[in-house]
Amino acid sequence: MPPPLTHRRRLLVLAICCMSLLIVSLDNTVLNVALPSMQKEFGASVSGMQWTIDAYTLVLASLLMLAGSTADRIGRRRIFKAGLVIFTVGSVLCSVAPNLESLVAFRMVQAVGGSMLNPVAMSIITNTFTEPRERARAIGVWGGVVGISMAAGPIVGGVLVDSVGWRSIFWINLPVGLAALLLTMRYVPESRAPKPRRPDPVGQLLVMTLLGSLTYAIIEAPAAGWTSPVIVTFALLALAALVGLIAYEPRRAEPLIDLRFFRSAPFSGATVIAISAFASLGGFLFLSTLYLQNVRGLNALDAGLWMLPMAAMTLVCAPVSGRIVGSRGPRIPLLVAGIAMTASGVLFAPFEAETSDVTRFIGYVLFGLGFGFVNAPITNTAVSGMPRAQAGVAAAVASTSRQIGQTLGVAVIGAVLASGIASGVAAGVGTSSYATTFVDASRGGWWIIVGCGLAVLLVGLLTSGRWARATAERTARCLEQPEIQQATAGAKS
């Protein structure tokens, strides 16, 4: 049985949870550096590279809410341990994938395990650190781990890809995953929601249909044609799933997605901000990696070193953001994040920062600063206004929003890039001008990143004031009322 939760034990639980975040986040940043090597070995197209990323984030986004509610029902530590095992096994399978199709399939296995890690770990942290300011600081540390993974990932990935090969990037998950599993068994306490939530298979199926159909339509549209019957069919299927989700979920007593959460302006704002910020991150890494290696001709390590300024700023700013959220609320970090991310995109979109080393460096620094400030207010806002009994579901919605954002960022910006390159080739641009073609084709993607930064800024401003806090208080009372009535009825009986 885990020992009592002293202050030292709580810090150890935080460290164990951060280990799970480290391997999941490190896996994404390392993978981006390895994309060009994978592309060459498998002879893959841009859409093939998109699927190596989006197959993971898509499954992750589809299962996060199920994992969160299941953990609240049968035990958070139990689900967390299962996630560590599946993720580690999936990593080993990825390292021996014989072709692109197998790699995509094994990435999906990884994602099944990953869906049991981050939202469940955040729920464990929320139930371990119950004092608001202490919890905000813990979440700031959690966000700092993302910075560590971003800082270490490109360099570790570059060294491994250049020295051993891209398959070795998956080996690093094995020792970390095993260590986290052993420590979890010894130190992490078991916890459950006071009132377990029942499964919602119909809601789960609708979520998977919505995300899968939408992602497929976006990624495959440049090759198949935006008006092709297959793409139109998948787009309509995604729309039908969305309508079905909105119509079906409010009728359930215990839905997969409690739509009442979105009556809280801060919670809704955190969802939109998470999607926007992580769409920016996914697109930023995708465009930068392909440009640095395929256009500039850098090796994986040199490309990773170019991303270090962005990662270092995220590492430095994430804990600062957590402290500010704990002492002054989320508004200031959100405004800083929105301004910095927008400015970074502006440098690349009209001013073509790719072609200037100095401007590109400044753009990376600005993006890292903005992304470092955005993570803590997203997580804190998502869980702080909700009853502790539903912390797992609330944290899962926030984590799902991040993964949906990254999935859409890679899908949409990759589709814009692929369409632009195809248009350049069709126009008769020679291979000697590939660099110019790539820069021109990527400009639309950078403008999308600008739009995402503006969304973080404006939505953050709108949903962090007095009116927004009042909606959060009303929502919390609404969510708690049925539980109070049930408890009163139980006492009378």
Beta strands, then each sheet from edge to edge (+ up, - down):
end
